[in-house]
Amino acid sequence: MIESRPQLPHRSGAPSGLERPALDEARALIESQGLRFEPEFDDLAGLYQDGQLVACGARAGYVLKMIAIAPELQGTDALGELVTGLIRSAFAAGHDTVFLFTRPRNAASFQALNFRLLAADGQAVLLEQGPGLEAYLAAAAPGITEGRNGAAVINGNPFTLGHLHLVREAARRVDRLYLFVVREDRSAFPFQVRFRLAQEATAGIGNVTVLDTSRYAVSAGTFPAYFLKGAGQAAAAQMGIDLDLFARRIAPRFHIACRFVGREPLCPTTAAYNRAMAELLPAQGVQVAELPRIDAGGAPISATRVRAAFVAGDIGTLRTLVPPTTLDFLLSPSARPIVERLRAKMEEA
Amino acid sequence: MFIRCKASAGTIQSSDLMVMVEPGDSLLIEIESTVKKQYEHLIRARIHATLELLEVRTGTIRVSDRGALDYAIAARVETAVRRASGE
């Protein structure tokens, strides 16, 4: 049996032949298959034959990765056995849907295990199994209106006057603006807070709908490097996947004709993502509009500046950077644990 | 029988199926299958019959099937439900 940390009481299936392999053995097998060994995972499963590790794979949250099968077992059901163990482990940890990146030539082997193709970018394809994208789109369907709609994807960590400006400008140019807030919880402000602040700040704009990106934009599944600033190579392929998914699977369902972004003068990852957008989306029928940032005190407004002023307790500056809804939250007792976390992180850096 | 917690049974190896069940307010059956086009209606009918026999009225039942025969479907569904009922 492989290890798992169940959220709900969970009983899994019959004992399988899977074991947790030794790290060095797993690493050797993964690298022998031309894959990069990444030490971040929640679970690692292996299949032994005559004392030899012949198949292994890992799970990080809802993402299955580093799946490697020894050449003599490729094309056998070793893959099915391994993936069964990883899906069980994901299910026990509360993930109904699992993601998997692989090379295009391996896609068919996973499709035979009921994985569905989500997106492709030259060197890599993204597949999923579980209720997944269709369930997400079905849940969003009641809020979808026809017309020439637009989209903006923000992290909103936290929501600033810059975000508000972007939303107002974008909303003026389309029938309905879908504001997608990144679901991934890897930022100082938790998703629930980021989502609520986006809703509160835009409540007065009639044609804006705030939505959760789920796993389907700028997530650990589509674009993990976004959360590891400075990850160059991998980031490029991931942006391609993330944008292919947006253009082909999301935009058509929401009648999105244009994606809006703020010009990015500071963060190199976001700037590269904006460039990739301008390069890839128009070919798939989605225009990209880059809107200028607004300034406060002689510099562009950014969430980074907001977090610095927040940690410094500089309320005068905060007032010039965020809407009153965000300011109210920052001054409330519920924001205290966030400022503590930010302070600890800044001292660490 | 009542689905009280999450449980699973089976595998996604060839000729088998994996069944995942969890509590829910209504009965929801979702089927993924490599032979979905040809056999979804038969797979669904067999799951329904098995649930009826076990007197399961609510819950989410998700199936990932790789061409399992009908007695395998019944056995895997029953096992997952028994595990989920805490028996």
Boltz contact constraints between the chains, C-beta under 6 A:
constraints:
  - contact:
      token1: [A, 8]
      token2: [B, 5]
      max_distance: 6.0
  - contact:
      token1: [A, 8]
      token2: [B, 6]
      max_distance: 6.0
  - contact:
      token1: [A, 9]
      token2: [B, 5]
      max_distance: 6.0
  - contact:
      token1: [A, 10]
      token2: [B, 6]
      max_distance: 6.0
  - contact:
      token1: [A, 11]
      token2: [B, 7]
      max_distance: 6.0
  - contact:
      token1: [A, 11]
      token2: [B, 83]
      max_distance: 6.0
  - contact:
      token1: [A, 12]
      token2: [B, 8]
      max_distance: 6.0
  - contact:
      token1: [A, 13]
      token2: [B, 8]
      max_distance: 6.0
  - contact:
      token1: [A, 13]
      token2: [B, 9]
      max_distance: 6.0
  - contact:
      token1: [A, 77]
      token2: [B, 13]
      max_distance: 6.0
  - contact:
      token1: [A, 77]
      token2: [B, 14]
      max_distance: 6.0
  - contact:
      token1: [A, 80]
      token2: [B, 12]
      max_distance: 6.0
  - contact:
      token1: [A, 80]
      token2: [B, 13]
      max_distance: 6.0
  - contact:
      token1: [A, 81]
      token2: [B, 13]
      max_distance: 6.0
  - contact:
      token1: [A, 84]
      token2: [B, 11]
      max_distance: 6.0
  - contact:
      token1: [A, 84]
      token2: [B, 12]
      max_distance: 6.0
  - contact:
      token1: [A, 88]
      token2: [B, 8]
      max_distance: 6.0
  - contact:
      token1: [A, 91]
      token2: [B, 8]
      max_distance: 6.0
  - contact:
      token1: [A, 91]
      token2: [B, 20]
      max_distance: 6.0
  - contact:
      token1: [A, 113]
      token2: [B, 12]
      max_distance: 6.0
  - contact:
      token1: [A, 114]
      token2: [B, 32]
      max_distance: 6.0
  - contact:
      token1: [A, 114]
      token2: [B, 64]
      max_distance: 6.0
